[in-house]
Amino acid sequence: MGTTHQEPWNKGKIVGQKAPFKVRDIWALRVRLQMQGRTRELALFNLGIDSKLRGCDLVALRVRDVCHGHQVAARAIVMQHKTHRPVQFEITPATNEAVQAWIKQAGLKQEDFPFPSRIHGSPHLGTRQYARILERWVEELGLDPAEYGTHSMRRTKATLIYRRTKNLRAVQLLLGHSKLGSTVRYLGIEVDDALEISEQTEI
C-alpha cells in the first residue's frame, strides 16, 4: 500500500523568530508616516517599539497607562496579560510627541483606548488588525512580510539594547521575562555566549 506524500504545513514559510527591525528601517518608516500625516500609525509604531509589549498588551493599553493628567509620561508600567507580571518602559521624546499628537487629534480621554478599533463592536484595535497594519509597513519598506511580524516590534529595541550593552539581565527586566533562559532564546543568541556574558556580570 503506497503512502501519500503530504506537504509540510510550513513549506516555503520562514519558521522561528521574526526579525527585529534595523535602525534604518525604523527611521525610514517614521519619516514616511510623518510626511503622509499618518498620526495614528506613527503613535502606534513608536509606542510599539518603545514599549516592547506583546501585541495583545499594546492594543489593550488605555490612555491613562501612558499619561499623567494631560501629558504623556516619560515612563509607564503595564501589567502583562500573558504573565500577569508588571513591566516598565521608557517613552522616548519622539514617541511622547507622536502619542501626544494622536491623543489631541482623536480627542481621547483617560479611560479611552489610544488605538480604538474601526470595526463596530470592538473597543480597541485587535491583534489581527495590528498584524495587518504591520504587514503594510513591512511592504512599504520593501521588506519580506514572511520575515516580520508583531514580535518584530517587541524584539527590535531589546535586540538593540543587548547588542550595545551585552546586558542580558537588563533586557530580561525590560521584556518582563521571569527566566534568563527565556531572554536568551528570545534574542536568538548563542547559549555559550550568553553564559559567558552572564558570568562576567556576576557580582
MITORMI-135977 format. One record per residue: residue in one letter; x, y, z of N, C-alpha, C, O in turn. Coordinates in nm, 2 decimals. Each point is the difference from the previous one (the first is absolute). Last residue first. Example, Ala and Ser with C-alpha at 12.3 -4.5 7.8 and 13.67 -1.06 7.14 Angstrom:
% MITORMI-135977
{site 'S' {1.28 -0.22 0.71} {0.09 0.11 0.00} {-0.08 0.11 0.08} {0.05 0.11 0.01}}
{site 'A' {-0.02 -0.68 -0.02} {-0.09 0.12 0.00} {0.09 0.12 0.00} {0.10 0.00 0.07}}
***
This chain:
% MITORMI-135977
{site 'I' {2.82 3.95 4.04} {0.07 0.08 0.11} {0.06 -0.10 0.10} {0.07 0.05 0.09}}
{site 'E' {-0.18 -0.11 -0.65} {-0.04 -0.04 0.14} {0.08 0.09 0.10} {0.12 0.03 -0.02}}
{site 'T' {-0.08 -0.03 -0.47} {-0.08 0.11 0.07} {-0.04 -0.04 0.14} {-0.07 0.08 0.07}}
{site 'Q' {0.32 -0.37 -0.36} {0.08 0.12 0.01} {-0.08 0.11 0.07} {0.06 0.09 0.06}}
{site 'E' {-0.27 -0.50 -0.16} {0.10 -0.02 0.10} {0.08 0.13 0.02} {0.05 0.03 0.11}}
{site 'S' {-0.37 -0.03 -0.45} {-0.07 0.00 0.13} {0.11 -0.02 0.11} {-0.01 0.06 0.11}}
{site 'I' {0.15 -0.08 -0.56} {-0.03 0.13 0.04} {-0.06 0.01 0.14} {0.03 0.09 0.08}}
{site 'E' {0.05 -0.52 -0.26} {0.13 0.07 0.02} {-0.03 0.15 0.05} {0.07 0.05 0.09}}
{site 'L' {-0.44 -0.31 -0.22} {0.06 -0.04 0.13} {0.13 0.07 0.03} {0.02 0.04 0.12}}
{site 'A' {-0.22 0.04 -0.54} {-0.08 0.05 0.11} {0.05 -0.03 0.14} {0.01 0.08 0.09}}
{site 'D' {0.19 -0.27 -0.48} {0.03 0.14 0.01} {-0.07 0.07 0.11} {0.05 0.08 0.08}}
{site 'D' {-0.15 -0.53 -0.17} {0.14 0.01 0.06} {0.04 0.15 0.01} {0.06 0.04 0.10}}
{site 'V' {-0.48 -0.14 -0.31} {0.00 -0.03 0.15} {0.14 0.02 0.06} {0.01 0.06 0.11}}
{site 'E' {-0.17 0.21 -0.55} {0.06 -0.13 0.03} {0.00 -0.01 0.15} {0.04 0.09 0.08}}
{site 'I' {-0.43 0.21 -0.30} {0.15 0.00 0.01} {0.05 -0.13 0.05} {-0.08 -0.09 0.05}}
{site 'G' {-0.38 0.29 -0.13} {0.06 -0.09 -0.10} {0.15 0.00 0.00} {0.07 -0.02 -0.10}}
{site 'L' {-0.44 0.24 0.37} {0.10 0.08 -0.08} {0.07 -0.08 -0.11} {0.05 0.05 -0.09}}
{site 'Y' {-0.35 -0.27 0.39} {-0.08 0.11 -0.07} {0.09 0.08 -0.09} {-0.03 0.04 -0.11}}
{site 'R' {0.21 -0.38 0.40} {-0.07 -0.05 -0.12} {-0.06 0.11 -0.08} {0.00 -0.01 -0.12}}
{site 'V' {0.20 0.14 0.52} {0.10 -0.05 -0.09} {-0.06 -0.06 -0.13} {0.04 0.03 -0.11}}
{site 'T' {-0.32 0.11 0.46} {0.05 0.12 -0.07} {0.11 -0.05 -0.10} {0.01 0.06 -0.11}}
{site 'S' {-0.20 -0.38 0.39} {-0.10 0.04 -0.10} {0.05 0.12 -0.08} {-0.03 0.01 -0.12}}
{site 'G' {0.29 -0.18 0.48} {0.00 -0.09 -0.12} {-0.10 0.04 -0.11} {0.03 -0.01 -0.12}}
{site 'L' {-0.01 0.23 0.55} {0.10 0.05 -0.09} {0.01 -0.09 -0.13} {0.03 0.06 -0.11}}
{site 'K' {-0.48 0.00 0.40} {0.12 -0.08 0.00} {0.09 0.06 -0.11} {-0.04 0.04 -0.10}}
{site 'S' {-0.38 0.17 0.19} {0.04 -0.05 0.14} {0.13 -0.08 0.00} {0.06 -0.01 0.10}}
{site 'H' {-0.22 0.43 -0.43} {0.01 -0.14 0.00} {0.04 -0.04 0.15} {0.08 0.07 0.06}}
{site 'G' {-0.17 0.38 -0.28} {-0.09 -0.06 0.10} {0.01 -0.15 0.00} {-0.10 -0.07 0.04}}
{site 'L' {0.34 0.42 -0.30} {-0.09 -0.09 -0.07} {-0.10 -0.06 0.10} {-0.10 -0.06 -0.04}}
{site 'L' {0.45 0.34 0.20} {-0.07 0.08 -0.09} {-0.11 -0.08 -0.08} {-0.11 0.05 -0.03}}
{site 'L' {0.41 -0.27 0.33} {-0.09 0.08 0.07} {-0.09 0.08 -0.09} {-0.12 0.02 0.02}}
{site 'Q' {0.46 -0.28 -0.22} {-0.10 -0.09 0.07} {-0.10 0.09 0.07} {-0.12 -0.03 -0.01}}
{site 'V' {0.49 0.25 -0.17} {-0.10 -0.04 -0.10} {-0.11 -0.09 0.06} {-0.12 0.02 -0.04}}
{site 'A' {0.48 0.09 0.32} {-0.08 0.12 -0.03} {-0.11 -0.03 -0.10} {-0.11 0.05 0.01}}
{site 'R' {0.42 -0.39 0.08} {-0.09 0.02 0.11} {-0.09 0.13 -0.02} {-0.12 0.00 0.04}}
{site 'L' {0.47 -0.11 -0.34} {-0.11 -0.09 -0.02} {-0.11 0.02 0.11} {-0.12 0.00 -0.02}}
{site 'N' {0.52 0.29 -0.22} {-0.06 -0.01 0.14} {-0.13 -0.08 -0.01} {-0.11 0.05 -0.03}}
{site 'K' {0.42 0.14 -0.32} {0.03 -0.14 0.04} {-0.06 -0.04 0.14} {0.04 -0.09 0.06}}
{site 'T' {-0.05 0.52 -0.34} {0.04 -0.01 0.14} {0.05 -0.14 0.04} {0.08 -0.02 0.09}}
{site 'R' {-0.24 0.15 -0.54} {0.08 0.12 0.05} {0.06 -0.03 0.13} {0.11 0.05 0.03}}
{site 'R' {-0.40 -0.37 -0.23} {0.12 0.02 -0.09} {0.09 0.11 0.05} {0.13 -0.01 -0.01}}
{site 'Y' {-0.55 -0.06 0.23} {0.09 -0.11 0.02} {0.13 0.02 -0.08} {0.11 -0.02 0.06}}
{site 'I' {-0.45 0.32 -0.13} {0.05 0.02 0.13} {0.11 -0.11 0.03} {0.10 0.03 0.05}}
{site 'L' {-0.35 -0.07 -0.45} {0.10 0.12 -0.01} {0.07 0.02 0.14} {0.12 0.03 0.00}}
{site 'T' {-0.47 -0.35 -0.02} {0.12 -0.05 -0.08} {0.11 0.11 -0.01} {0.12 -0.02 0.02}}
{site 'A' {-0.54 0.13 0.17} {0.07 -0.10 0.09} {0.13 -0.05 -0.06} {0.10 -0.01 0.06}}
{site 'K' {-0.39 0.28 -0.31} {0.07 0.08 0.10} {0.08 -0.09 0.09} {0.11 0.03 0.04}}
{site 'T' {-0.38 -0.25 -0.37} {0.09 0.10 -0.06} {0.09 0.07 0.10} {0.12 -0.01 0.00}}
{site 'R' {-0.49 -0.34 0.07} {0.15 -0.04 0.00} {0.09 0.11 -0.04} {0.12 0.00 0.04}}
{site 'R' {-0.60 0.05 -0.05} {0.04 -0.03 0.14} {0.15 -0.03 0.01} {0.07 0.04 0.10}}
{site 'M' {-0.26 0.03 -0.52} {-0.01 0.12 0.07} {0.05 -0.02 0.14} {0.08 0.08 0.05}}
{site 'S' {-0.13 -0.45 -0.32} {0.12 0.08 -0.05} {0.00 0.13 0.08} {0.11 0.05 0.03}}
{site 'H' {-0.47 -0.35 0.01} {0.11 -0.02 0.10} {0.13 0.07 -0.05} {0.09 0.02 0.08}}
{site 'T' {-0.48 -0.02 -0.35} {-0.02 0.09 0.11} {0.11 -0.02 0.11} {0.04 0.10 0.07}}
{site 'G' {0.12 -0.25 -0.54} {-0.13 -0.01 0.06} {-0.01 0.10 0.11} {0.09 0.08 0.03}}
{site 'Y' {0.25 -0.26 -0.49} {-0.04 0.09 0.11} {-0.14 -0.03 0.05} {-0.09 -0.04 -0.08}}
{site 'E' {0.31 -0.19 -0.29} {0.10 0.01 0.10} {-0.03 0.08 0.12} {0.07 0.00 0.10}}
{site 'A' {-0.35 -0.06 -0.49} {0.01 -0.13 0.06} {0.11 0.00 0.11} {0.00 -0.08 0.09}}
{site 'P' {-0.09 0.46 -0.38} {-0.10 -0.02 0.11} {0.01 -0.13 0.08} {-0.04 -0.01 0.11}}
{site 'D' {0.43 0.30 -0.37} {-0.08 -0.12 -0.02} {-0.09 -0.02 0.12} {0.04 -0.03 0.11}}
{site 'L' {0.13 0.53 -0.29} {0.05 -0.12 0.07} {-0.09 -0.12 -0.03} {-0.11 0.01 -0.05}}
{site 'G' {0.07 0.47 -0.07} {0.06 -0.08 -0.10} {0.07 -0.13 0.06} {0.08 -0.06 -0.06}}
{site 'L' {-0.35 0.43 0.26} {0.14 0.01 0.02} {0.08 -0.09 -0.10} {0.12 0.01 -0.01}}
{site 'E' {-0.59 -0.01 0.03} {0.03 0.13 -0.04} {0.15 0.02 0.01} {0.06 0.08 -0.08}}
{site 'E' {-0.24 -0.48 0.23} {-0.01 0.00 -0.14} {0.05 0.14 -0.05} {0.07 0.01 -0.11}}
{site 'V' {-0.11 -0.07 0.57} {0.11 -0.08 -0.05} {0.00 0.01 -0.15} {0.11 0.01 -0.06}}
{site 'W' {-0.47 0.19 0.27} {0.12 0.07 0.03} {0.12 -0.07 -0.06} {0.09 0.06 -0.07}}
{site 'R' {-0.50 -0.28 0.06} {0.00 0.11 -0.10} {0.13 0.09 0.02} {0.06 0.04 -0.10}}
{site 'E' {-0.14 -0.38 0.41} {0.03 -0.06 -0.13} {0.01 0.10 -0.11} {0.09 0.00 -0.09}}
{site 'L' {-0.24 0.13 0.52} {0.14 -0.02 0.00} {0.05 -0.06 -0.14} {0.10 0.03 -0.05}}
{site 'I' {-0.56 0.02 0.12} {0.06 0.13 -0.01} {0.15 -0.01 -0.01} {0.07 0.06 -0.08}}
{site 'R' {-0.31 -0.45 0.17} {-0.02 0.05 -0.14} {0.06 0.13 -0.02} {0.06 0.03 -0.11}}
{site 'A' {-0.06 -0.21 0.54} {0.09 -0.08 -0.08} {-0.01 0.05 -0.15} {0.10 0.00 -0.07}}
{site 'Y' {-0.40 0.19 0.38} {0.14 0.05 0.03} {0.10 -0.08 -0.09} {0.09 0.07 -0.06}}
{site 'Q' {-0.53 -0.22 0.06} {0.01 0.13 -0.07} {0.14 0.06 0.01} {0.05 0.05 -0.09}}
{site 'R' {-0.13 -0.44 0.33} {0.00 -0.03 -0.14} {0.01 0.13 -0.08} {0.07 0.01 -0.10}}
{site 'T' {-0.12 0.01 0.56} {0.13 -0.04 -0.03} {0.01 -0.03 -0.15} {0.11 0.02 -0.06}}
{site 'G' {-0.47 0.35 0.21} {0.03 -0.14 0.03} {0.14 -0.04 -0.05} {0.06 0.07 -0.07}}
{site 'L' {-0.28 0.42 0.24} {0.06 -0.07 -0.11} {0.03 -0.15 0.04} {0.05 -0.02 0.11}}
{site 'H' {-0.44 0.23 0.18} {0.14 0.04 -0.04} {0.05 -0.08 -0.12} {-0.06 -0.11 -0.03}}
{site 'P' {-0.39 0.06 0.19} {0.04 0.13 0.07} {0.13 0.05 -0.04} {0.03 0.12 0.00}}
{site 'S' {-0.41 -0.40 -0.28} {0.13 -0.03 0.06} {0.05 0.13 0.06} {0.02 0.10 -0.07}}
{site 'G' {-0.43 -0.11 -0.16} {-0.02 -0.10 0.10} {0.14 -0.04 0.06} {0.00 -0.07 0.10}}
{site 'H' {0.00 0.28 -0.58} {-0.11 0.02 0.09} {0.00 -0.12 0.10} {0.01 -0.12 -0.04}}
{site 'I' {0.43 0.30 -0.20} {-0.10 -0.10 -0.02} {-0.10 0.01 0.11} {0.03 0.00 0.11}}
{site 'R' {0.37 0.26 -0.14} {-0.10 0.05 -0.09} {-0.10 -0.10 -0.04} {-0.09 0.02 -0.08}}
{site 'S' {0.39 0.05 0.56} {-0.02 -0.08 -0.13} {-0.10 0.07 -0.09} {-0.09 0.08 0.05}}
{site 'P' {0.44 0.16 0.31} {-0.13 -0.06 -0.01} {-0.02 -0.07 -0.14} {0.06 0.04 -0.10}}
{site 'F' {0.35 0.13 0.40} {-0.02 -0.05 -0.13} {-0.13 -0.07 -0.02} {-0.01 -0.12 -0.01}}
{site 'P' {0.14 0.32 0.43} {0.06 0.09 -0.10} {-0.02 -0.04 -0.15} {0.01 0.08 -0.09}}
{site 'F' {-0.37 -0.15 0.49} {0.11 -0.08 -0.06} {0.07 0.09 -0.10} {-0.07 0.07 -0.08}}
{site 'D' {-0.20 0.14 0.51} {-0.01 -0.05 -0.13} {0.12 -0.09 -0.04} {0.11 0.01 0.06}}
{site 'E' {-0.19 0.25 0.36} {-0.05 -0.14 0.00} {0.00 -0.06 -0.14} {-0.03 -0.12 -0.02}}
{site 'Q' {0.18 0.58 0.09} {0.08 -0.10 0.08} {-0.05 -0.14 -0.01} {0.08 -0.09 -0.01}}
{site 'K' {-0.20 0.39 -0.41} {-0.01 0.03 0.14} {0.08 -0.11 0.08} {0.03 -0.10 -0.06}}
{site 'L' {-0.03 0.33 -0.49} {-0.01 -0.12 0.10} {0.01 0.05 0.14} {0.06 0.10 0.04}}
{site 'G' {-0.06 0.11 -0.52} {-0.08 0.04 0.11} {-0.02 -0.11 0.11} {-0.11 -0.01 0.05}}
{site 'A' {0.37 0.03 -0.48} {-0.11 -0.09 0.01} {-0.09 0.04 0.12} {-0.11 -0.06 0.02}}
{site 'Q' {0.51 0.31 -0.11} {-0.08 -0.01 -0.13} {-0.13 -0.08 0.02} {-0.10 0.03 -0.06}}
{site 'K' {0.40 -0.01 0.43} {-0.06 0.13 -0.03} {-0.09 0.00 -0.12} {-0.11 0.04 0.00}}
{site 'I' {0.37 -0.42 0.10} {-0.10 0.01 0.10} {-0.08 0.13 -0.02} {-0.12 0.01 0.01}}
{site 'W' {0.49 -0.09 -0.29} {-0.11 -0.08 -0.03} {-0.11 0.01 0.10} {-0.12 0.01 -0.04}}
{site 'A' {0.52 0.23 0.11} {-0.06 0.05 -0.12} {-0.13 -0.08 -0.03} {-0.10 0.05 -0.04}}
{site 'Q' {0.38 -0.21 0.39} {-0.07 0.13 0.04} {-0.08 0.05 -0.12} {-0.11 0.05 0.02}}
{site 'V' {0.39 -0.41 -0.11} {-0.11 -0.04 0.08} {-0.09 0.12 0.04} {-0.12 -0.01 -0.01}}
{site 'A' {0.53 0.09 -0.21} {-0.09 -0.07 -0.09} {-0.13 -0.04 0.07} {-0.11 0.02 -0.05}}
{site 'E' {0.47 0.17 0.31} {-0.06 0.10 -0.09} {-0.11 -0.06 -0.09} {-0.10 0.06 -0.03}}
{site 'N' {0.35 -0.35 0.31} {-0.09 0.10 0.08} {-0.07 0.09 -0.09} {-0.12 0.03 0.02}}
{site 'T' {0.45 -0.30 -0.21} {-0.13 -0.07 0.02} {-0.10 0.08 0.08} {-0.12 0.01 -0.03}}
{site 'A' {0.55 0.17 -0.04} {-0.07 -0.02 -0.13} {-0.13 -0.07 0.01} {-0.10 0.04 -0.06}}
{site 'P' {0.38 0.01 0.45} {-0.06 0.12 -0.04} {-0.07 -0.01 -0.14} {-0.11 0.06 -0.01}}
{site 'T' {0.14 -0.51 0.31} {0.10 0.10 -0.05} {-0.07 0.13 -0.05} {-0.12 -0.01 -0.03}}
{site 'I' {-0.01 -0.36 0.40} {-0.06 0.05 -0.11} {0.09 0.12 -0.05} {0.01 0.10 0.06}}
{site 'E' {0.07 -0.58 0.24} {0.02 0.14 -0.01} {-0.07 0.05 -0.13} {0.00 -0.07 -0.10}}
{site 'F' {-0.13 -0.36 0.44} {0.07 0.04 -0.12} {0.01 0.15 -0.01} {-0.08 0.08 0.06}}
{site 'Q' {-0.06 -0.56 0.27} {0.02 0.14 -0.01} {0.07 0.04 -0.13} {0.09 -0.08 -0.05}}
{site 'V' {-0.42 -0.34 0.27} {0.12 0.03 -0.08} {0.00 0.15 -0.02} {-0.10 0.06 -0.02}}
{site 'P' {-0.16 -0.48 0.35} {0.01 0.13 -0.05} {0.13 0.02 -0.08} {0.11 -0.06 0.03}}
{site 'R' {-0.40 -0.40 0.00} {0.11 0.07 0.06} {0.01 0.14 -0.05} {-0.02 0.02 -0.12}}
{site 'H' {-0.27 -0.40 -0.02} {-0.05 0.07 0.12} {0.11 0.06 0.08} {-0.01 0.02 0.12}}
{site 'T' {0.02 -0.27 -0.56} {0.07 -0.04 0.12} {-0.05 0.06 0.13} {0.03 -0.05 0.11}}
{site 'K' {-0.24 0.14 -0.55} {0.04 -0.14 0.00} {0.06 -0.05 0.13} {-0.03 -0.11 0.05}}
{site 'H' {-0.11 0.57 -0.12} {-0.11 -0.09 0.00} {0.04 -0.15 0.01} {-0.06 -0.08 0.07}}
{site 'Q' {0.32 0.52 0.14} {0.00 -0.08 -0.12} {-0.12 -0.10 0.01} {-0.02 -0.07 0.10}}
{site 'M' {0.09 0.57 0.11} {-0.02 -0.13 0.04} {-0.02 -0.09 -0.12} {-0.09 0.02 -0.08}}
{site 'V' {0.36 0.47 0.12} {-0.12 -0.07 -0.05} {0.00 -0.14 0.05} {0.11 -0.07 0.00}}
{site 'I' {0.12 0.60 0.05} {0.00 -0.13 0.05} {-0.13 -0.07 -0.04} {-0.10 0.05 0.02}}
{site 'A' {0.44 0.40 -0.19} {-0.13 -0.06 0.03} {0.02 -0.14 0.05} {0.10 -0.06 -0.03}}
{site 'R' {0.16 0.59 -0.07} {0.00 -0.15 0.02} {-0.14 -0.05 0.03} {-0.09 0.07 0.04}}
{site 'A' {0.15 0.38 -0.16} {0.13 -0.04 -0.04} {0.02 -0.15 0.01} {0.08 -0.06 -0.06}}
{site 'A' {-0.57 0.29 -0.02} {0.10 -0.02 0.10} {0.13 -0.04 -0.07} {0.01 -0.04 -0.11}}
{site 'V' {-0.43 0.36 -0.08} {0.06 -0.14 -0.01} {0.12 -0.01 0.09} {0.08 0.09 0.01}}
{site 'Q' {-0.49 0.25 0.09} {0.13 -0.01 -0.06} {0.04 -0.15 -0.01} {-0.02 -0.08 0.10}}
{site 'H' {-0.37 0.27 0.12} {-0.02 0.02 -0.14} {0.13 -0.01 -0.08} {0.01 0.02 -0.12}}
{site 'G' {-0.05 -0.27 0.57} {-0.09 0.11 -0.03} {-0.02 0.01 -0.15} {-0.04 -0.09 -0.07}}
{site 'H' {0.38 -0.21 0.11} {-0.03 0.06 0.13} {-0.08 0.12 -0.02} {0.05 0.10 -0.05}}
{site 'C' {0.02 -0.57 -0.27} {-0.01 0.15 0.02} {-0.01 0.02 0.15} {-0.05 -0.07 0.08}}
{site 'V' {0.06 -0.36 -0.30} {0.12 0.07 -0.05} {-0.01 0.15 0.02} {0.09 0.07 -0.04}}
{site 'D' {-0.43 -0.38 0.18} {0.12 -0.08 0.02} {0.12 0.07 -0.04} {0.11 -0.02 0.05}}
{site 'R' {-0.56 0.19 -0.11} {0.05 0.03 0.13} {0.13 -0.08 0.03} {0.08 0.03 0.09}}
{site 'V' {-0.32 -0.09 -0.50} {0.07 0.13 0.00} {0.06 0.02 0.14} {0.12 0.05 0.01}}
{site 'R' {-0.18 -0.55 -0.14} {-0.09 0.11 0.01} {0.08 0.13 0.01} {0.12 -0.01 0.04}}
{site 'L' {-0.03 -0.52 -0.26} {0.04 0.11 0.08} {-0.12 0.10 0.01} {-0.08 0.01 -0.09}}
{site 'A' {0.11 -0.42 -0.18} {-0.09 0.01 0.12} {0.03 0.12 0.09} {-0.06 0.02 0.10}}
{site 'V' {0.33 -0.16 -0.49} {-0.14 0.05 -0.05} {-0.10 0.02 0.12} {-0.09 0.07 -0.02}}
{site 'L' {0.53 -0.24 0.12} {0.01 0.13 -0.06} {-0.14 0.06 -0.04} {-0.03 0.11 0.02}}
{site 'D' {0.08 -0.55 0.15} {0.01 0.10 0.11} {0.01 0.14 -0.06} {-0.06 0.09 0.06}}
{site 'C' {0.05 -0.47 -0.35} {-0.13 0.00 0.08} {0.00 0.11 0.11} {-0.10 0.05 0.03}}
{site 'G' {0.50 -0.12 -0.30} {-0.11 0.06 -0.07} {-0.13 0.01 0.08} {-0.07 0.10 -0.01}}
{site 'R' {0.53 -0.11 0.27} {-0.07 -0.09 -0.09} {-0.11 0.07 -0.06} {-0.06 0.09 0.05}}
{site 'L' {0.45 0.22 0.12} {-0.11 -0.08 0.05} {-0.05 -0.10 -0.11} {0.02 0.02 -0.12}}
{site 'K' {0.33 0.35 0.15} {0.05 -0.14 -0.01} {-0.12 -0.10 0.05} {0.03 -0.11 0.04}}
{site 'S' {0.02 0.63 -0.08} {-0.06 -0.08 0.11} {0.05 -0.15 0.00} {0.01 -0.06 0.11}}
{site 'D' {0.12 0.39 -0.46} {0.05 0.04 0.14} {-0.05 -0.10 0.11} {0.08 -0.04 0.08}}
{site 'I' {-0.23 -0.03 -0.54} {0.15 -0.02 0.01} {0.05 0.03 0.15} {0.07 -0.07 0.05}}
{site 'G' {-0.53 0.14 -0.15} {0.03 -0.14 -0.01} {0.15 -0.02 0.02} {0.04 -0.10 0.06}}
{site 'L' {-0.19 0.54 -0.09} {-0.03 -0.06 0.13} {0.02 -0.15 0.01} {0.05 -0.06 0.10}}
{site 'N' {0.01 0.29 -0.51} {0.10 0.05 0.10} {-0.03 -0.06 0.13} {0.10 -0.04 0.07}}
{site 'F' {-0.41 -0.06 -0.41} {0.13 -0.05 -0.03} {0.11 0.04 0.10} {0.07 -0.09 0.06}}
{site 'L' {-0.51 0.27 -0.03} {0.00 -0.15 0.02} {0.14 -0.06 -0.02} {0.04 -0.08 0.08}}
{site 'A' {-0.11 0.54 -0.17} {-0.01 -0.02 0.14} {0.01 -0.15 0.03} {0.06 -0.04 0.10}}
{site 'L' {-0.08 0.15 -0.55} {0.13 0.04 0.06} {0.00 -0.02 0.15} {0.10 -0.05 0.05}}
{site 'E' {-0.50 -0.02 -0.28} {0.10 -0.11 -0.03} {0.14 0.04 0.06} {0.07 -0.09 0.05}}
{site 'R' {-0.42 0.41 -0.02} {-0.03 -0.12 0.08} {0.10 -0.11 -0.02} {0.04 -0.06 0.10}}
{site 'T' {0.00 0.46 -0.37} {0.03 0.02 0.15} {-0.02 -0.12 0.08} {0.08 -0.04 0.09}}
{site 'R' {0.02 0.17 -0.60} {-0.07 -0.12 0.06} {0.03 -0.01 0.15} {0.07 -0.08 0.05}}
{site 'G' {0.08 0.40 -0.42} {-0.10 0.04 0.10} {-0.08 -0.12 0.06} {-0.11 0.02 0.04}}
{site 'Q' {0.49 0.00 -0.37} {-0.13 -0.03 -0.05} {-0.11 0.03 0.10} {-0.12 -0.02 -0.02}}
{site 'M' {0.58 0.08 0.12} {-0.02 0.08 -0.12} {-0.14 -0.02 -0.05} {-0.06 0.09 -0.06}}
{site 'Q' {0.20 -0.34 0.44} {-0.01 0.14 0.03} {-0.04 0.08 -0.13} {-0.09 0.08 0.01}}
{site 'L' {0.17 -0.54 -0.05} {-0.12 0.02 0.07} {-0.02 0.15 0.03} {-0.11 0.05 -0.01}}
{site 'R' {0.52 -0.18 -0.19} {-0.12 -0.02 -0.09} {-0.13 0.03 0.06} {-0.08 0.07 -0.05}}
{site 'V' {0.47 -0.06 0.32} {0.00 0.11 -0.10} {-0.12 -0.01 -0.09} {-0.07 0.10 -0.03}}
{site 'R' {0.15 -0.46 0.32} {-0.04 0.12 0.07} {-0.02 0.12 -0.09} {-0.09 0.07 0.01}}
{site 'L' {0.28 -0.47 -0.19} {-0.15 -0.01 0.02} {-0.05 0.13 0.08} {-0.11 0.05 -0.03}}
{site 'A' {0.57 -0.09 -0.04} {-0.06 0.01 -0.13} {-0.15 0.00 0.02} {-0.07 0.08 -0.07}}
{site 'W' {0.33 -0.16 0.45} {0.00 0.14 -0.04} {-0.07 0.02 -0.13} {-0.06 0.10 -0.02}}
{site 'I' {0.11 -0.54 0.17} {-0.08 0.08 0.10} {-0.01 0.14 -0.05} {-0.11 0.06 0.00}}
{site 'D' {0.40 -0.34 -0.23} {-0.14 -0.03 -0.04} {-0.09 0.08 0.09} {-0.11 0.05 -0.04}}
{site 'R' {0.57 -0.04 0.12} {-0.03 0.08 -0.12} {-0.15 -0.02 -0.04} {-0.06 0.09 -0.06}}
{site 'V' {0.23 -0.33 0.43} {-0.01 0.14 0.03} {-0.04 0.08 -0.12} {-0.09 0.09 0.01}}
{site 'K' {-0.06 -0.60 0.00} {0.13 0.07 0.00} {-0.02 0.15 0.03} {-0.11 0.05 -0.03}}
{site 'F' {-0.22 -0.48 0.18} {0.02 0.11 -0.10} {0.14 0.06 0.03} {0.05 0.01 0.11}}
{site 'P' {-0.16 -0.53 0.01} {-0.02 0.13 0.05} {0.02 0.10 -0.11} {0.07 -0.03 -0.10}}
{site 'A' {-0.25 -0.48 0.01} {0.12 0.09 0.00} {-0.03 0.14 0.07} {-0.11 0.05 -0.02}}
{site 'K' {-0.12 -0.54 0.15} {-0.02 0.11 -0.10} {0.12 0.10 0.01} {0.04 0.02 0.11}}
{site 'Q' {-0.03 -0.56 0.03} {-0.01 0.14 0.04} {-0.02 0.09 -0.12} {0.06 -0.01 -0.10}}
{site 'G' {-0.20 -0.47 -0.02} {0.09 0.04 0.11} {-0.02 0.15 0.03} {-0.11 0.06 -0.03}}
{site 'V' {0.04 -0.30 -0.46} {-0.05 -0.04 0.13} {0.10 0.05 0.11} {0.12 0.01 -0.03}}
{site 'I' {-0.29 0.10 -0.50} {0.11 0.01 0.09} {-0.05 -0.02 0.14} {-0.09 0.06 0.05}}
{site 'K' {-0.11 -0.28 -0.52} {-0.01 0.10 0.10} {0.12 0.01 0.08} {0.07 -0.10 0.03}}
{site 'G' {-0.14 -0.22 -0.38} {0.01 0.13 -0.06} {-0.02 0.11 0.10} {0.02 0.12 -0.04}}
{site 'K' {-0.21 -0.56 0.21} {0.08 0.00 -0.12} {0.00 0.14 -0.06} {-0.10 0.06 -0.03}}
{site 'N' {-0.13 -0.25 0.43} {0.08 0.12 0.00} {0.10 0.01 -0.12} {0.09 0.07 0.00}}
{site 'W' {-0.41 -0.43 0.09} {-0.08 0.12 0.01} {0.09 0.13 -0.02} {-0.05 0.10 -0.04}}
{site 'P' {0.18 -0.57 -0.20} {0.00 0.05 0.14} {-0.07 0.14 0.00} {0.01 0.07 -0.10}}
{site 'E' {-0.14 -0.46 -0.25} {0.09 0.12 0.01} {0.00 0.05 0.14} {-0.11 0.01 0.06}}
{site 'Q' {0.02 -0.53 -0.22} {-0.07 0.12 0.05} {0.10 0.12 0.01} {0.10 -0.02 0.07}}
{site 'H' {-0.17 -0.49 -0.32} {0.09 0.10 0.04} {-0.07 0.13 0.03} {-0.07 0.05 -0.08}}
{site 'T' {-0.08 -0.59 0.11} {-0.03 0.13 -0.06} {0.10 0.11 0.05} {0.02 0.01 0.12}}
{site 'T' {0.05 -0.56 -0.17} {-0.03 0.10 0.09} {-0.02 0.13 -0.07} {0.07 0.03 -0.10}}
{site 'G' {-0.17 -0.56 -0.05} {0.09 0.12 -0.01} {-0.04 0.10 0.10} {-0.12 0.02 0.04}}
{site 'M' {0.08 -0.57 -0.03} {-0.08 0.12 0.00} {0.09 0.12 0.00} {0.08 0.02 0.09}}
***
